[in-house]
């Protein structure tokens, strides 16, 4: 089976096609990890590239993410069973007091499509829940989203909670959301900032690389 076909189905947002291609591939013995590495990731990378160059806008990205998810739903349990390690473990959420979750969901989907295990903590997430995701969930990266100027300071509070709990040193922190920028990331002591979901994957990869290098 041609992995390019699956990548194209993701790019064009053909979720039924992606689902049946994946089922057929699994039935004929294709390795689940190969479906992710050679079909879904290249497909979502192209979607990310098109989004960054303004060729794609939010609706196309969401439709592609839905196709990626339809395939991933069939593959994920098999990958988990086979013990293949994800690229990294991410806990993502919108900070406390903030209910906006569309951008956060998109970032989570892109990270998942890029090979990360994503623990989506939802919206309006208390700092303690992020601490718990590191202490008990084994998160390598904490991803904080905020859409309101009034909830931006909660990013600082969350990072402080990680420091208080003495887990800040073992986790990377990335922040994002419309009112946030690199200067704010520097101000609150985050390790990374991404303006959009495609860049979020690049920043996550860079942070994981940095962590691996010690
Ligand atoms: Co609200 N809202 N909203 N809202 N809302 C905004 C954000 C606002 C800019 C509208 C405006 O006034 N022009 C304004 C904020 C002003 C400010 O603080 N500067 C605002 C306000 C004021 C409010 C309320 C206070 C309104 C009220 O009740 N008076 C209220 C607050 C509720 C709360 O959170 N406590 C409120 C409520 C809502 C709804 C519930 C109705 C709804 C949210 C539904 C939902 O999310 N489930 C809503 C919506 C939809 C919006 C707008 C229209 C759209 C936001 C969105 O989803 N954008 C927004 C105006 C606007 O942005 N045009 C607005 C699409 C999304 C894909 O983009 O979230 O930016 P975005 O995510 C991007 C990047 O930012 C980045 O990647 C994503 C994809 O590229 N990104 C990350 C996001 N998180 C990231 C994390 C990362 C990395 C990148 O790493 C961790």
Boltz pocket constraint, residues with backbone or C-beta under 6 A from the ligand:
constraints:
  - pocket:
      binder: B
      contacts: [[A, 58], [A, 97], [A, 98], [A, 99], [A, 100], [A, 101], [A, 102], [A, 103], [A, 104], [A, 106], [A, 107], [A, 142], [A, 143], [A, 144], [A, 145], [A, 146], [A, 147], [A, 148], [A, 149], [A, 150], [A, 174], [A, 175], [A, 176], [A, 177], [A, 178], [A, 179], [A, 193], [A, 194], [A, 195], [A, 196], [A, 197], [A, 198], [A, 200]]
      max_distance: 6.0
